[in-house]
């Protein structure tokens, strides 16, 4: 059974009713995943139109409970990661510093933030990948459980619905 995501559903409903911005939906997703997966950092990244860049929409650091945004990842800087996302919906890297798809982030991203493990999943809108949800564990390596995967899949599905609804709302 999919995990319950009431705060995320509420944030999405409030956005659709015009009572909050879409950024509240992204923040609710990050908080939910951080709490349920007990991971240190959770972020949501939006693909560019050509899918050669990812723009950070929201990052929650559970240690400070603060949000950030604004980073950009480019396929030219991290080709292995982008190729891995094209090949599979999920990247499960218990040792992200040595994993073939994520080792490319080592010095530039993992070391400064003390990131050891990564669980990333694509978000789809109308069958096309539009975003990536990234769950990061700091301080020590971590093996992601089947339940972690299930929770992330449920949130990715809800985020896909949010993107679909946002797109249809803007088209109307």
Residue, then its C-alpha position, 0 to 999 in steps of 0.5 A: x500500500x502506498x504511504x500516506x502523504x497528507x501534508x503533501x496532498x494538502x499543499x497540493x490542494x491549497x495550491x490548486x485552490x490558489x491559496x499557496x504557491x507551487x513552492x509550498x508543494x515542493x517544500x512539503x515533498x522534501x519535508x515528508x521525505x526527510x521525515x519518513x526516510x530519515x535522510x539528511x537532505x532532500x531536493x527536487x530538481x527540474x529538467x531543462x527542455x533539452x534535459x541537459x540541465x537540472x535546476x534545483x527547485x528546492x533543497x531541505x537540509x534536515x540538520x537546519x530545517x532550512x530550504x535553499x534553491x538555485x543550483x544547476x547541474x549540467x550534463x557536460x559536468x556530470x555525464x555519468x549521472x545524466x546517462x544513468x537517469x536516462x537508463x533507469x528511473x532510480x539511482x540507488x547509491x549506498x556508497x555514492x562516492x564510488x557508485x559509477x553513476x554518482x562518483x562524478x559529484x565527489x569533490x564538487x558536491x559530496x565532500x563539502x556536504x559530507x554526503x555518503x549515500x544517494x537515492x534518486x528517482x525520476x518524476x514523470x509528467x505525461x510519461x516524460x521525465x520532468x524532474x528528479x527527487x534526490x534523497x541524500x544521507x550524510x556522515x556515513x554510508x546507508x543502504x536504502x530499504x525497500x520501504x524507502x524505495x516505496x515511499x520515494x515512488x509514492x512521492x514521485x508519483x504525487x509530484x508527477x501529478x503536481x507537474x501535470x496539474x500545474x501544466x494544465x492550469x497554466x495552459x487553461 
